[in-house]
Amino acid sequence: MANDQATEQGTISIHTENIFPIIKKWLYSEKEIFLRELVSNAVDAIHKMQHVNLVEGLQKADDYRVDVMLDKDKRTLTVKDNGIGMTADEIRRYINQIAFSSAEEFVQKFKNLEDKSQIIGHFGLGFYSAFMVAKKVEIRSLSYQEGAAGAHWSCDGSTAYALTEISREERGTEVILTLDEGEVEFLDPAHVRQVLTRYCNFLPVAIYLEGTVVNDQNPLWTRLATELSDDDYKAFYRKLYPFSDDPLFWIHLNIDFPFNLKGILYFPRLTTEFDVTKSHIKLFCNQVFVSDNCAELIPEFLTPLQGCLDAPDLPLNVSRSYLQNDPQVRKIREVIISRVAGKLVELDKLDREAFSAIWADIHTFIKFGMMRDDKFYEKLKEHTLFAVSGSESWTTLPEYLENSTAAKATTVYYTNDEVAQATYLKLFKAQGLDVLVLDTQIDSHFIQFLEMKNSEVHFARVDADVTENLIQQDASSKLVDGEDGKTRDERIAELFKQALKDEKLEVRVERLKDESVPAMALFSEQDRRFQEMTRTLGKQISLPDKGPSLMINAASPVVQNILDLQARQKFADADLLIAQVYDLAMLTCRAFDQERMARFLERSNQILARVNVEVADKE
């Protein structure tokens, strides 16, 4: 109880009038932060006591703890510690003067911010956050110093305070909040436990609520990686993100120079519910939770990362716009980028099969990161995986070029649609040519990027041209063999152009090693890429639409049949087959409209009917 003989009353000297209403309204974006501030202050008092014990060799009790106590009848919430404690003179200095000076400076600096969420946190004002929920705040404290007297400080939210000497036997401090009428939720043990778990879950001192410890005092990031197992990392992940699947991989950070940074970062298994546009990492300062949105520390291409970062040296009392340009923040970003790249290289070297199993989840972000960050690209350029069409194997770009059986080991053949381009893939497979699968939205941009980085390398889609490895060389096909002064190939090309009635159609004739394909539609790689790029940008650029060229396979029995029909003057039958061969080639690369599909189906039925007639005639 108070000792009336040692009562001191006074007025806090500050220039900003009515600072407490300002604190109540907007000093913090979430009022429950007051509990974080009071508990972290209590932990700090215990740390100071531990330091005094170490330096002065004192033998004080080492059963350190913070108690959060609720009294519904008195409408009080109390935070109690057995730390270093304060004398009456220290209360005058630290509560009445220094902190209020800090409060005034902070208010003047940030009161005009439109977005109050920009205020990440300011521990110098921690004690005064209590007035966001309390109509009266009291301090009862006893310093560790020999002969110190207990002190009781009280303030009702005005600039007036009362400081009284009291009889107190327990070293440490109690902060007692008499709550406002509308703050009954902070008398609910379940709600208070939830707040403590969110903000104080990893503080290094035991925090008790109703006699039960509510926090983990030794979070995983404070321990050495060498003493942890995979199960430890997975269990900690489930503690952070309940009901989530196991992460794909993780990175343990323990950096002391040139800045302090500890933490564990996880790359999660991505689901349709996962928001890849926002940060999912929890930011701590000396194990005190600060924010679950620290996008400034993470490059945008690594936003899926989850986990914890403990950055005690960050300037947490500034706006996020300042953090974005802070040199230390940039260094932290660079370290995170480097560690992620190093981990991916390690996974690839350790077990290619296991690494390929997670590639589907991470490849979009890794490719995006390589295009955005040169250092990231340099570390991963030889460890970027590509699926090989028609197989379960994966390869890297250097491996593909080294193992290529193509005439030019600088060309990379790829498919962006294995189903639609099945005909082309069959030809490549028959000749033992590997084709990479690049079928996601980012791949068209990534191809351009890789060609820019590797000027000697060229990517060609399987329907862009016919590689020399697929062509059967036949010198006789280029010789004039008739009175018309034309080669056989020229007559085939002319026959198709006349039948299709398209003078603009580019027709070429080759002899493929595979006879099963009568014709192929080929697109210019560069023209197609340009058209895709303009569509992606939403621009309409008027260019001549040359469309695909038609490559006729002179080795195909179907083409020989057409020539035979033409020689026998069965022109209608020949034209029918030519139109069918052309449509079959075009179907592999573009969808038909309703009218063209109807013509194709009608023609197919006509061809089947004629086959039936010929069979009947032979019988």
C-alpha positions as semicolon CSV with decimal commas, in nm:
position;residue;x (nm);y (nm);z (nm)
1;M;0,000;0,000;0,000
2;A;0,108;0,361;-0,049
3;N;0,306;0,543;0,221
4;D;0,150;0,888;0,247
5;Q;0,468;1,037;0,405
6;A;0,660;0,996;0,074
7;T;0,403;1,119;-0,176
8;E;0,511;1,337;-0,467
9;Q;0,275;1,494;-0,712
10;G;0,365;1,682;-1,026
11;T;0,302;1,756;-1,389
12;I;0,484;1,593;-1,675
13;S;0,668;1,861;-1,869
14;I;0,603;1,828;-2,241
15;H;0,530;2,073;-2,519
16;T;0,279;1,862;-2,708
17;E;-0,059;1,905;-2,542
18;N;-0,291;1,609;-2,490
19;I;-0,037;1,353;-2,604
20;F;-0,236;1,065;-2,453
21;P;-0,542;1,111;-2,676
22;I;-0,305;1,110;-2,974
23;I;-0,149;0,786;-2,853
24;K;-0,494;0,634;-2,800
25;K;-0,612;0,719;-3,150
26;W;-0,331;0,635;-3,383
27;L;0,015;0,581;-3,238
28;Y;-0,007;0,212;-3,323
29;S;-0,206;0,052;-3,602
30;E;-0,327;-0,223;-3,368
31;K;-0,405;-0,145;-3,005
32;E;-0,322;-0,498;-2,884
33;I;0,043;-0,408;-2,944
34;F;0,042;-0,250;-2,596
35;L;0,075;-0,600;-2,449
36;R;0,376;-0,673;-2,669
37;E;0,539;-0,351;-2,554
38;L;0,480;-0,407;-2,184
39;V;0,595;-0,770;-2,194
40;S;0,904;-0,689;-2,400
41;N;0,990;-0,412;-2,152
42;A;0,957;-0,667;-1,870
43;V;1,188;-0,907;-2,054
44;D;1,433;-0,622;-2,107
45;A;1,433;-0,553;-1,731
46;I;1,518;-0,919;-1,672
47;H;1,801;-0,903;-1,926
48;K;1,941;-0,601;-1,742
49;M;1,929;-0,795;-1,416
50;Q;2,110;-1,087;-1,579
51;H;2,376;-0,847;-1,704
52;V;2,423;-0,696;-1,357
53;N;2,460;-1,045;-1,212
54;L;2,727;-1,121;-1,468
55;V;2,922;-0,797;-1,430
56;E;2,893;-0,750;-1,052
57;G;2,895;-1,117;-0,960
58;L;2,568;-1,091;-0,772
59;Q;2,377;-1,401;-0,677
60;K;2,020;-1,297;-0,749
61;A;1,741;-1,542;-0,820
62;D;1,774;-1,688;-1,169
63;D;1,416;-1,815;-1,190
64;Y;1,324;-1,527;-1,415
65;R;0,969;-1,491;-1,536
66;V;0,704;-1,252;-1,659
67;D;0,348;-1,289;-1,529
68;V;0,039;-1,152;-1,701
69;M;-0,249;-1,137;-1,454
70;L;-0,616;-1,052;-1,511
71;D;-0,870;-0,933;-1,255
72;K;-1,220;-0,900;-1,397
73;D;-1,363;-0,754;-1,074
74;K;-1,109;-0,472;-1,061
75;R;-1,092;-0,449;-1,442
76;T;-0,713;-0,466;-1,427
77;L;-0,447;-0,626;-1,644
78;T;-0,104;-0,654;-1,480
79;V;0,236;-0,732;-1,631
80;K;0,483;-0,834;-1,361
81;D;0,856;-0,918;-1,384
82;N;1,136;-1,001;-1,143
83;G;1,394;-0,800;-1,332
84;I;1,617;-0,511;-1,233
85;G;1,343;-0,287;-1,094
86;M;1,343;0,092;-1,062
87;T;1,397;0,345;-0,788
88;A;1,175;0,652;-0,759
89;D;1,452;0,860;-0,915
90;E;1,478;0,620;-1,212
91;I;1,102;0,644;-1,261
92;R;1,134;1,021;-1,275
93;R;1,407;0,999;-1,539
94;Y;1,280;0,711;-1,753
95;I;0,905;0,756;-1,727
96;N;0,845;1,128;-1,676
97;Q;1,122;1,276;-1,889
98;I;1,305;1,062;-2,145
99;A;1,015;0,860;-2,273
100;F;0,786;1,161;-2,304
101;S;1,052;1,351;-2,489
102;S;1,076;1,056;-2,723
103;A;0,698;1,048;-2,754
104;E;0,680;1,414;-2,846
105;E;0,947;1,377;-3,114
106;F;0,777;1,070;-3,256
107;V;0,435;1,231;-3,271
108;Q;0,568;1,540;-3,444
109;K;0,746;1,325;-3,701
110;F;0,467;1,087;-3,790
111;K;0,132;1,247;-3,705
112;N;0,069;1,351;-4,066
113;L;0,115;1,004;-4,216
114;E;-0,194;0,909;-4,413
115;D;-0,118;0,537;-4,387
116;K;-0,072;0,461;-4,018
117;S;0,027;0,104;-4,107
118;Q;0,360;0,251;-4,219
119;I;0,460;0,276;-3,855
120;I;0,629;-0,059;-3,802
121;G;0,700;-0,016;-3,430
122;H;0,882;0,206;-3,183
123;F;0,994;0,043;-2,863
124;G;1,097;0,372;-2,706
125;L;0,729;0,450;-2,665
126;G;0,634;0,103;-2,547
127;F;0,520;0,196;-2,198
128;Y;0,284;0,467;-2,319
129;S;0,102;0,234;-2,555
130;A;-0,078;0,118;-2,238
131;F;-0,292;0,431;-2,256
132;M;-0,453;0,304;-2,576
133;V;-0,664;0,070;-2,360
134;A;-0,628;0,200;-2,003
135;K;-0,786;0,491;-1,820
136;K;-0,527;0,459;-1,546
137;V;-0,174;0,313;-1,540
138;E;0,028;0,234;-1,229
139;I;0,385;0,120;-1,172
140;R;0,492;-0,065;-0,857
141;S;0,865;-0,134;-0,850
142;L;1,161;-0,225;-0,631
143;S;1,517;-0,185;-0,752
144;Y;1,781;-0,458;-0,707
145;Q;2,005;-0,204;-0,529
146;E;2,074;-0,260;-0,161
147;G;1,858;-0,042;0,063
148;A;1,632;0,071;-0,222
149;A;1,276;0,164;-0,135
150;G;0,972;0,058;-0,332
151;A;0,809;0,314;-0,558
152;H;0,456;0,357;-0,684
153;W;0,379;0,576;-0,988
154;S;0,028;0,653;-1,109
155;C;-0,117;0,846;-1,401
156;D;-0,478;0,879;-1,523
157;G;-0,396;0,972;-1,883
158;S;-0,351;1,342;-1,817
159;T;-0,019;1,518;-1,776
160;A;-0,047;1,482;-1,396
161;Y;0,123;1,199;-1,209
162;A;0,169;1,082;-0,851
163;L;0,488;0,918;-0,722
164;T;0,479;0,751;-0,382
165;E;0,722;0,549;-0,173
166;I;0,579;0,210;-0,081
167;S;0,677;-0,095;0,114
168;R;0,770;-0,373;-0,130
169;E;0,974;-0,688;-0,078
170;E;0,986;-0,840;-0,429
171;R;1,249;-0,710;-0,669
172;G;1,110;-0,616;-1,008
173;T;0,822;-0,419;-1,157
174;E;0,448;-0,445;-1,191
175;V;0,261;-0,239;-1,450
176;I;-0,108;-0,230;-1,362
177;L;-0,364;-0,116;-1,619
178;T;-0,715;-0,022;-1,517
179;L;-0,889;-0,080;-1,848
180;D;-1,134;0,149;-2,024
181;E;-1,498;0,042;-2,038
182;G;-1,473;-0,075;-2,400
183;E;-1,168;-0,296;-2,352
184;V;-1,322;-0,598;-2,179
185;E;-1,163;-0,832;-2,439
186;F;-0,832;-0,784;-2,258
187;L;-0,983;-0,942;-1,948
188;D;-1,061;-1,258;-2,144
189;P;-0,782;-1,517;-2,085
190;A;-0,835;-1,678;-2,425
191;H;-0,798;-1,348;-2,609
192;V;-0,496;-1,242;-2,405
193;R;-0,334;-1,580;-2,468
194;Q;-0,389;-1,531;-2,842
195;V;-0,226;-1,188;-2,831
196;L;0,070;-1,319;-2,630
197;T;0,115;-1,609;-2,870
198;R;0,120;-1,377;-3,167
199;Y;0,354;-1,110;-3,034
200;C;0,556;-1,273;-2,756
201;N;0,569;-1,638;-2,853
202;F;0,946;-1,650;-2,888
203;L;1,067;-1,419;-2,614
204;P;1,360;-1,578;-2,424
205;V;1,196;-1,552;-2,080
206;A;0,907;-1,763;-1,956
207;I;0,577;-1,577;-1,983
208;Y;0,299;-1,703;-1,756
209;L;-0,074;-1,649;-1,796
210;E;-0,292;-1,797;-1,524
211;G;0,003;-2,004;-1,407
212;T;0,080;-2,157;-1,747
213;V;0,379;-2,082;-1,970
214;V;0,250;-1,954;-2,305
215;N;0,572;-1,902;-2,503
216;D;0,858;-2,095;-2,662
217;Q;1,171;-1,948;-2,507
218;N;1,418;-2,112;-2,744
219;P;1,293;-2,071;-3,102
220;L;1,472;-2,273;-3,364
221;W;1,654;-1,979;-3,520
222;T;1,846;-1,918;-3,193
223;R;2,000;-2,266;-3,211
224;L;2,281;-2,400;-3,427
225;A;2,188;-2,573;-3,753
226;T;2,428;-2,858;-3,670
227;E;2,220;-2,959;-3,370
228;L;1,887;-2,966;-3,556
229;S;1,724;-3,242;-3,761
230;D;1,485;-3,223;-4,055
231;D;1,204;-3,317;-3,817
232;D;1,293;-3,019;-3,595
233;Y;1,263;-2,780;-3,891
234;K;0,934;-2,935;-4,004
235;A;0,787;-2,923;-3,652
236;F;0,879;-2,556;-3,619
237;Y;0,720;-2,485;-3,957
238;R;0,395;-2,648;-3,843
239;K;0,406;-2,431;-3,530
240;L;0,432;-2,120;-3,746
241;Y;0,183;-2,234;-4,012
242;P;-0,057;-2,494;-3,873
243;F;-0,232;-2,728;-4,118
244;S;0,023;-2,657;-4,393
245;D;0,198;-2,930;-4,590
246;D;0,566;-2,983;-4,525
247;P;0,784;-2,718;-4,691
248;L;0,991;-2,793;-5,000
249;F;1,318;-2,676;-4,841
250;W;1,448;-2,436;-4,580
251;I;1,746;-2,209;-4,509
252;H;1,889;-2,140;-4,163
253;L;2,040;-1,791;-4,129
254;N;2,288;-1,703;-3,854
255;I;2,477;-1,387;-3,948
256;D;2,678;-1,171;-3,708
257;F;2,870;-0,950;-3,953
258;P;2,834;-0,697;-4,109
259;F;2,490;-0,697;-3,944
260;N;2,292;-0,917;-3,710
261;L;2,040;-1,143;-3,876
262;K;1,903;-1,475;-3,766
263;G;1,610;-1,672;-3,895
264;I;1,474;-1,969;-4,083
265;L;1,321;-1,927;-4,427
266;Y;1,096;-2,191;-4,582
267;F;0,980;-2,237;-4,939
268;P;0,624;-2,376;-4,907
269;R;0,429;-2,607;-5,129
270;L;0,214;-2,367;-5,326
271;T;-0,162;-2,414;-5,347
272;T;-0,439;-2,220;-5,514
273;E;-0,514;-2,055;-5,177
274;F;-0,158;-1,927;-5,136
275;D;-0,126;-1,554;-5,201
276;V;0,204;-1,505;-5,385
277;T;0,158;-1,127;-5,397
278;K;0,220;-1,060;-5,026
279;S;0,497;-1,127;-4,779
280;H;0,452;-1,428;-4,549
281;I;0,761;-1,386;-4,330
282;K;0,733;-1,289;-3,964
283;L;0,973;-1,016;-3,859
284;F;1,116;-1,011;-3,505
285;C;1,344;-0,778;-3,314
286;N;1,533;-0,962;-3,040
287;Q;1,263;-1,230;-3,050
288;V;0,984;-0,971;-3,013
289;F;0,731;-0,999;-3,293
290;V;0,715;-0,682;-3,504
291;S;0,526;-0,759;-3,824
292;D;0,407;-1,037;-4,050
293;N;0,458;-0,816;-4,354
294;C;0,823;-0,737;-4,418
295;A;0,818;-0,708;-4,795
296;E;1,108;-0,461;-4,784
297;L;1,346;-0,738;-4,681
298;I;1,239;-0,986;-4,947
299;P;1,281;-0,941;-5,324
300;E;0,953;-0,970;-5,509
301;F;1,054;-1,292;-5,682
302;L;1,090;-1,462;-5,342
303;T;0,758;-1,350;-5,193
304;P;0,643;-1,712;-5,143
305;L;0,910;-1,753;-4,874
306;Q;0,776;-1,815;-4,524
307;G;0,939;-1,830;-4,184
308;C;1,101;-1,589;-3,938
309;L;1,367;-1,320;-3,952
310;D;1,512;-1,169;-3,636
311;A;1,679;-0,839;-3,729
312;P;1,768;-0,648;-3,408
313;D;1,964;-0,377;-3,590
314;L;1,689;-0,262;-3,824
315;P;1,555;0,092;-3,770
316;L;1,200;-0,006;-3,676
317;N;1,083;0,346;-3,598
318;V;1,071;0,458;-3,960
319;S;0,828;0,430;-4,246
320;R;0,843;0,145;-4,493
321;S;0,933;0,386;-4,772
322;Y;1,250;0,469;-4,578
323;L;1,327;0,101;-4,521
324;Q;1,314;0,035;-4,894
325;N;1,615;0,262;-4,941
326;D;1,803;0,174;-4,625
327;P;2,152;0,035;-4,704
328;Q;2,124;-0,234;-4,439
329;V;1,792;-0,350;-4,576
330;R;1,947;-0,380;-4,921
331;K;2,232;-0,587;-4,775
332;I;1,985;-0,816;-4,601
333;R;1,799;-0,863;-4,930
334;E;2,125;-0,949;-5,103
335;V;2,213;-1,203;-4,835
336;I;1,873;-1,369;-4,863
337;I;1,901;-1,385;-5,243
338;S;2,250;-1,535;-5,216
339;R;2,149;-1,793;-4,956
340;V;1,846;-1,905;-5,157
341;A;2,059;-1,945;-5,468
342;G;2,322;-2,136;-5,271
343;K;2,058;-2,370;-5,130
344;L;1,920;-2,446;-5,477
345;V;2,268;-2,524;-5,609
346;E;2,324;-2,750;-5,310
347;L;1,996;-2,936;-5,368
348;D;2,077;-2,992;-5,735
349;K;2,426;-3,123;-5,663
350;L;2,307;-3,342;-5,378
351;D;2,016;-3,517;-5,552
352;R;1,899;-3,419;-5,901
353;E;1,593;-3,643;-5,881
354;A;1,476;-3,492;-5,551
355;F;1,550;-3,142;-5,677
356;S;1,346;-3,198;-5,994
357;A;1,051;-3,308;-5,779
358;I;1,021;-2,959;-5,627
359;W;1,104;-2,772;-5,946
360;A;0,740;-2,746;-6,057
361;D;0,663;-2,537;-5,746
362;I;0,960;-2,305;-5,763
363;H;1,061;-2,269;-6,127
364;T;0,845;-1,964;-6,207
365;F;0,994;-1,764;-5,920
366;I;1,347;-1,883;-5,990
367;K;1,325;-1,787;-6,359
368;F;1,173;-1,451;-6,269
369;G;1,450;-1,394;-6,017
370;M;1,719;-1,481;-6,271
371;M;1,573;-1,223;-6,508
372;R;1,561;-0,959;-6,233
373;D;1,893;-1,019;-6,055
374;D;2,222;-1,082;-6,236
375;K;2,395;-1,234;-5,934
376;F;2,106;-1,474;-5,886
377;Y;2,131;-1,570;-6,254
378;E;2,506;-1,628;-6,240
379;K;2,472;-1,866;-5,946
380;L;2,186;-2,067;-6,097
381;K;2,251;-2,062;-6,472
382;E;2,403;-2,412;-6,462
383;H;2,139;-2,549;-6,225
384;T;1,817;-2,439;-6,394
385;L;1,623;-2,751;-6,482
386;F;1,428;-2,831;-6,799
387;A;1,203;-3,131;-6,853
388;V;1,285;-3,348;-7,153
389;S;0,977;-3,427;-7,362
390;G;0,868;-3,788;-7,369
391;S;1,079;-3,889;-7,068
392;E;1,105;-3,854;-6,693
393;S;1,449;-3,697;-6,713
394;W;1,558;-3,341;-6,647
395;T;1,854;-3,151;-6,781
396;T;2,025;-2,814;-6,761
397;L;2,107;-2,591;-7,056
398;P;2,481;-2,669;-7,050
399;E;2,405;-3,042;-7,027
400;Y;2,161;-3,025;-7,318
401;L;2,406;-2,845;-7,545
402;E;2,690;-3,078;-7,450
403;N;2,486;-3,394;-7,516
404;S;2,312;-3,266;-7,830
405;T;2,331;-3,487;-8,140
406;A;2,212;-3,202;-8,360
407;A;2,433;-3,071;-8,634
408;K;2,452;-2,739;-8,452
409;A;2,508;-2,776;-8,080
410;T;2,392;-2,417;-8,025
411;T;2,026;-2,481;-8,106
412;V;1,783;-2,574;-7,833
413;Y;1,464;-2,741;-7,954
414;Y;1,158;-2,704;-7,738
415;T;0,785;-2,763;-7,728
416;N;0,522;-2,552;-7,557
417;D;0,238;-2,799;-7,618
418;E;0,327;-3,168;-7,624
419;V;-0,022;-3,272;-7,736
420;A;-0,067;-3,029;-8,024
421;Q;0,292;-3,076;-8,139
422;A;0,294;-3,454;-8,106
423;T;0,361;-3,504;-8,478
424;Y;0,675;-3,293;-8,464
425;L;0,791;-3,454;-8,140
426;K;0,759;-3,798;-8,298
427;L;0,999;-3,695;-8,575
428;F;1,253;-3,560;-8,328
429;K;1,231;-3,867;-8,108
430;A;1,278;-4,101;-8,405
431;Q;1,611;-3,930;-8,475
432;G;1,719;-3,932;-8,111
433;L;1,686;-3,556;-8,069
434;D;1,591;-3,430;-7,724
435;V;1,324;-3,163;-7,699
436;L;1,279;-2,947;-7,389
437;V;0,936;-2,866;-7,246
438;L;0,882;-2,492;-7,204
439;D;0,508;-2,462;-7,162
440;T;0,443;-2,202;-6,891
441;Q;0,362;-1,834;-6,930
442;I;0,702;-1,714;-6,812
443;D;0,894;-1,941;-7,050
444;S;0,849;-1,724;-7,359
445;H;1,017;-1,438;-7,172
446;F;1,277;-1,668;-7,020
447;I;1,378;-1,796;-7,365
448;Q;1,443;-1,442;-7,484
449;F;1,642;-1,374;-7,169
450;L;1,861;-1,683;-7,209
451;E;1,934;-1,596;-7,570
452;M;2,037;-1,247;-7,461
453;K;2,270;-1,392;-7,198
454;N;2,405;-1,658;-7,439
455;S;2,440;-1,496;-7,779
456;E;2,556;-1,819;-7,942
457;V;2,246;-2,012;-7,829
458;H;1,921;-2,011;-8,024
459;F;1,589;-2,159;-7,909
460;A;1,369;-2,308;-8,182
461;R;1,022;-2,452;-8,129
462;V;0,975;-2,790;-8,293
463;D;0,729;-2,642;-8,544
464;A;0,956;-2,349;-8,635
465;D;1,169;-2,531;-8,891
466;V;1,291;-2,874;-8,990
467;T;1,636;-2,946;-8,861
468;E;1,889;-3,105;-9,096
469;N;1,887;-3,416;-8,878
470;L;1,530;-3,489;-8,988
471;I;1,598;-3,452;-9,361
472;Q;1,706;-3,733;-9,593
473;Q;1,941;-3,582;-9,845
474;D;1,855;-3,676;-10,208
475;A;2,047;-3,501;-10,483
476;S;1,823;-3,643;-10,755
477;S;1,525;-3,446;-10,626
478;K;1,699;-3,126;-10,732
479;L;1,756;-3,240;-11,093
480;V;1,535;-3,141;-11,386
481;D;1,360;-3,460;-11,496
482;G;1,091;-3,351;-11,745
483;E;1,011;-3,152;-12,053
484;D;0,871;-2,871;-11,843
485;G;1,219;-2,789;-11,718
486;K;1,123;-2,841;-11,353
487;T;1,245;-3,072;-11,079
488;R;1,015;-3,317;-10,909
489;D;1,013;-3,104;-10,596
490;E;0,914;-2,795;-10,791
491;R;0,623;-2,979;-10,952
492;I;0,504;-3,098;-10,607
493;A;0,515;-2,743;-10,470
494;E;0,335;-2,603;-10,774
495;L;0,070;-2,874;-10,754
496;F;-0,011;-2,791;-10,392
497;K;-0,021;-2,415;-10,448
498;Q;-0,257;-2,451;-10,742
499;A;-0,489;-2,689;-10,559
500;L;-0,499;-2,474;-10,244
501;K;-0,550;-2,157;-10,450
502;D;-0,321;-1,954;-10,226
503;E;-0,046;-1,776;-10,412
504;K;0,088;-1,627;-10,086
505;L;0,136;-1,967;-9,927
506;E;0,500;-2,054;-9,894
507;V;0,550;-2,419;-9,991
508;R;0,877;-2,609;-9,963
509;V;0,952;-2,971;-10,034
510;E;1,187;-3,189;-9,832
511;R;1,243;-3,561;-9,786
512;L;1,207;-3,650;-9,419
513;K;1,360;-3,961;-9,269
514;D;1,013;-4,043;-9,134
515;E;0,765;-4,128;-9,413
516;S;0,455;-4,123;-9,193
517;V;0,408;-3,745;-9,200
518;P;0,288;-3,611;-9,539
519;A;0,322;-3,241;-9,447
520;M;0,405;-3,004;-9,164
521;A;0,307;-2,645;-9,088
522;L;0,612;-2,440;-8,990
523;F;0,615;-2,102;-8,817
524;S;0,900;-1,854;-8,818
525;E;1,034;-1,853;-8,463
526;Q;1,097;-1,476;-8,454
527;D;0,767;-1,377;-8,620
528;R;0,573;-1,597;-8,380
529;R;0,755;-1,460;-8,077
530;F;0,690;-1,103;-8,187
531;Q;0,319;-1,170;-8,230
532;E;0,301;-1,340;-7,889
533;M;0,482;-1,049;-7,728
534;T;0,245;-0,791;-7,875
535;R;-0,055;-0,993;-7,757
536;T;0,094;-1,014;-7,408
537;L;0,138;-0,638;-7,402
538;G;-0,219;-0,591;-7,522
539;K;-0,110;-0,403;-7,834
540;Q;-0,239;-0,437;-8,186
541;I;0,045;-0,396;-8,434
542;S;-0,048;-0,419;-8,800
543;L;0,192;-0,657;-8,972
544;P;0,153;-0,877;-9,279
545;D;0,019;-1,211;-9,159
546;K;0,227;-1,456;-9,356
547;G;0,096;-1,744;-9,153
548;P;0,282;-2,074;-9,144
549;S;0,469;-2,217;-9,436
550;L;0,382;-2,564;-9,561
551;M;0,658;-2,822;-9,575
552;I;0,570;-3,120;-9,800
553;N;0,737;-3,452;-9,722
554;A;0,826;-3,594;-10,066
555;A;0,913;-3,927;-9,902
556;S;0,552;-3,979;-9,787
557;P;0,343;-4,243;-9,971
558;V;0,048;-4,002;-9,950
559;V;0,237;-3,743;-10,156
560;Q;0,331;-4,011;-10,408
561;N;-0,037;-4,110;-10,433
562;I;-0,128;-3,750;-10,509
563;L;0,130;-3,742;-10,788
564;D;-0,007;-4,068;-10,928
565;L;-0,365;-3,937;-10,923
566;Q;-0,251;-3,620;-11,101
567;A;-0,071;-3,828;-11,368
568;R;-0,387;-4,033;-11,423
569;Q;-0,580;-3,706;-11,453
570;K;-0,789;-3,776;-11,145
571;F;-0,763;-3,413;-11,057
572;A;-1,062;-3,403;-10,819
573;D;-0,919;-3,686;-10,609
574;A;-0,578;-3,526;-10,604
575;D;-0,721;-3,190;-10,497
576;L;-0,926;-3,364;-10,228
577;L;-0,614;-3,527;-10,078
578;I;-0,410;-3,207;-10,102
579;A;-0,675;-3,013;-9,910
580;Q;-0,686;-3,289;-9,649
581;V;-0,307;-3,300;-9,610
582;Y;-0,301;-2,920;-9,569
583;D;-0,574;-2,921;-9,302
584;L;-0,409;-3,207;-9,112
585;A;-0,087;-3,006;-9,099
586;M;-0,269;-2,690;-8,989
587;L;-0,464;-2,868;-8,715
588;T;-0,142;-2,920;-8,520
589;C;-0,089;-2,548;-8,478
590;R;-0,423;-2,366;-8,472
591;A;-0,787;-2,431;-8,397
592;F;-1,036;-2,425;-8,684
593;D;-1,342;-2,207;-8,682
594;Q;-1,681;-2,375;-8,718
595;E;-1,699;-2,336;-9,098
596;R;-1,353;-2,476;-9,164
597;M;-1,403;-2,766;-8,925
598;A;-1,726;-2,855;-9,104
599;R;-1,545;-2,862;-9,440
600;F;-1,268;-3,075;-9,292
601;L;-1,512;-3,331;-9,152
602;E;-1,714;-3,342;-9,474
603;R;-1,398;-3,400;-9,675
604;S;-1,287;-3,673;-9,435
605;N;-1,617;-3,853;-9,494
606;Q;-1,576;-3,819;-9,871
607;I;-1,230;-3,975;-9,857
608;L;-1,359;-4,264;-9,647
609;A;-1,648;-4,319;-9,892
610;R;-1,407;-4,332;-10,188
611;V;-1,189;-4,585;-10,009
612;N;-1,497;-4,805;-9,958
613;V;-1,585;-4,777;-10,327
614;E;-1,233;-4,879;-10,433
615;V;-1,242;-5,177;-10,200
616;A;-1,577;-5,285;-10,340
617;D;-1,447;-5,253;-10,701
618;K;-1,148;-5,474;-10,622
619;E;-1,372;-5,741;-10,475
